Amino acid sequence: MFDSLGRFGRENSFHGDERAIEGLPIRLVIALVVGVASLSVMMSMLGGLSGLTVTELDARPTDEVVTPGEQSIELTVVGADGDPVSDATVVVKGGTADIDGVETAETDASGKATVTVAPELRANQEDGTLVIDIKPPAGSEFADERGNTKILVVRE
């Protein structure tokens, strides 16, 4: 039962079996193909769920170019298809142009909001920008992850 090295059942061990590696590569290839096919089926099923998708928002200011000084700016918040979005919060803050603090407004049923700002340019600065951020309505499928249109402030 024991061989000369003290191993039990040498004739039944894998040590002397040269066939053990023969089927391994083809079994790995089959497992890989089946795994990739299963993953593609699952991904296509997930891709069909509309609850996992989000729609990007954008702001469209009525006046994209303004001058320094106090003024009201009307903005329209739209989805990716161009339809207006109501109950979104519009946030306008200074970029390379300055305003005191941050101005906010909520969009109405037609997706419009009006903010009053008083942009200022620094000495020797000919132009600057105001940055617009959008906070989507709570519980909606909207998101604001990309940059929005900026308002250009130019000296007269």
N, C-alpha and C positions, 0 to 999 in steps of 0.2 A: 503494500500500500504506500509506503514512503519511498521516495527516490533517494539517490545518493546524497542530495543536499538537504534532506529532511523535509521536503515538501510533500504534501498529501495529494494524491490523485493527479499526478502530472498529466496523464492522458486526457483528463477532463478539463484542464485549465486553458485559459486563453493564450498563455505563453507560447504554446506550440501551434496555435491555430492561425494559419496565414490567410484565412478567408475573412477575418473580422473586418478588415479595412475595405474590402471590395465593394460592399454595398453602401458604405457611409457617404461618399460624395453624391451619389444619385439620390439618396434619402435626404440629404441637406438641400439639394436643388429642388426637389419636390416640396419640401417643407417651406422653402422660400417662396416658390411660385404660389402655393396655396395661401400663405400668409399675405402676400402682396394682393392677391385677388380678393381675399376677405377684407383687407384694409380699404381697397378701392370701393367695394360695395358699401361698407360702413360710411365712408366719406361722402359718397353720393347720397346716401340716406340723410346724413346730417346737412348736406348742402341744400336739400329740399325744405328744410325747416325755416320758415320765415321769422320765427321768434328769436333766432340767434343773429339776425342781421341788423345793422344799424344804418341809418340814413344820415349823411353828412349835411350840416347846416352851413349856410353862408349868409352874410349881411350885404345888402345892396343899399348904400346911402344914396339919397336923392341928389345931393351935391357931393361929388368925390373930391372937389377942390374948393377950399374955403380960404378966407383971409383971417388974420388975427382979430380978436375982439369977440365980445359976447354975441352968440347967435344960436338959433335952434336948428338942429339937423334931424331930418326925418330918415329913418332907416326901415327897410323891409327885410324881414328874415324869411328865407326860402329854403326848401329842401332841395335834394339833388335833382328832382324833376322840375324845379322852378315854382312849385306850389307854395303859397304863403303858409307860415307856421304861426299859430296863435299861442299865447301863454308862455312864450320864451322870454328870457330876461337878457336884454342887451346891455353890455358893459363897455363904456368908452373911457379909455385912459390915455395918458400921454405916452407917446413914443419918443420921437426925436423933437417933437414940439411939446410944450408944457401946458398942462391944465391943473387947476387946483383940485386935487383929489381924484375921485372917480365918479363918473356919472352913470346912472342906471335908469332903465325904463323897461316896462313889460309890453310885449306886442299885443295888439287887439285882435279881433276876429279876422281882420284882413292882413295880419302879419306885420302891421306897421307900428313903429314906436318912435317917439320924439324925445331927444335929449337936448338940453341946453348946456352949451360949453363956451368957454372963453379961452381959446388957444392963444398961446404967446410964443414968440420966437426969441431966442437969445440974441445978443448984440452980434452983428456980422453974420447972422444966420439968415439965409434967403428963403429956405423952405424947411419943412419938417412934417412929421406924420402923427396922426392919432390912431391908436390901435383899437380895434373892435373885437370883443369876445362875446360869445353867445352861450348862455346857460340854457340847455334844452328844457322843455316842460317835464316836470316830474313824472316818472312812470311811462315815458314815451320811448319809441324806438330811435330817437334822434341822438346825434352826438356832434360835438364840435371839436374835432381833433386836428384839423388842418387849419392853416392860417386863413384869416378872412380878409376881405378888401380893406385897405387902409384909407383913411381920409388924409389928403394932402393939404397942408397949410402953407400958403405962399404969401410972401410980403408984397404989398402993392407998390 
